[in-house]
Amino acid sequence: MFAFPIAGFVVGAAVGMTGVGGGSLMTPLLILLFGFAPSAAVGTDLLYAAGTKAFGTWLHGRQQTVDWRVVGLMASGSLPAALITIAVLHHIGMTPAVQHVMVLVLAGAMIVTGVLTFVRGQLVAWLKNRAIFQNGRGDRLLGYRPAITVVGGVLLGVLVTLSSVGAGVLGTTLLLVLYPNTRAVRIVGTDIAHAVPLTLVAGLGHLALGTTDLGVLALLLVGSLPGIYVGTRIGRRLPDRALRPIIAVFLVLIAVSMIVRAC
């Protein structure tokens, strides 16, 4: 009983220190340490993410660092995609083959997240120098940006529903590519705001499938909220250059171990 609040605290602290999405840490933790089935780990983590990100959305909303138009565009793609993915899972059923696919999708998303976490600084600088979605460069592409945002939301909707990973680092990277002139804090706020309805819809879908443990969810939230607070305080005093490579390597190693175990 006490292991779950402790796990929530550790993951919350890691999220607060590094900004990496909790799904990249909590879902594999539930699978590898607590022996959860992949579907149960994903379903529980999705509602866990919805609860923790709702508070962040409220804070960003108060600071007016959320682009609600972009949130709407992303959600118009991600929410239907999440519902369709849930419907497909319901139709197929949580067979061993489906569980296997979910593990592989989760591991792949974690590897991509780890790599993006490691190169985020260089990526941001490169995007600002080579931005094509801005006036004066690729003006024709600007007209397609809303449609591309919706398509990006569709991809995130499927990925998050299958793995609970992607609404954080991957969503932020997508926004950086499409909206390079937007302030970093507004990018983060917009991504968090979009993650709330996406993880909530996907999480409720998994709840309907019976792949969510509400008791464990409550215990995780009890530990994670103070963990996020403590991690944020500590993160301000630790060098970002030291934290991100460590967490990136950690994510890749866990992903590789999950692939080896699945195969």
Summary of the structure (lengths in Angstrom):
residues: 263
radius of gyration: 17.6
end to end distance: 31.0
largest distance: 58.0
contacts: 961
relative contact order: 0.23
helix: 82%
strand: 1%
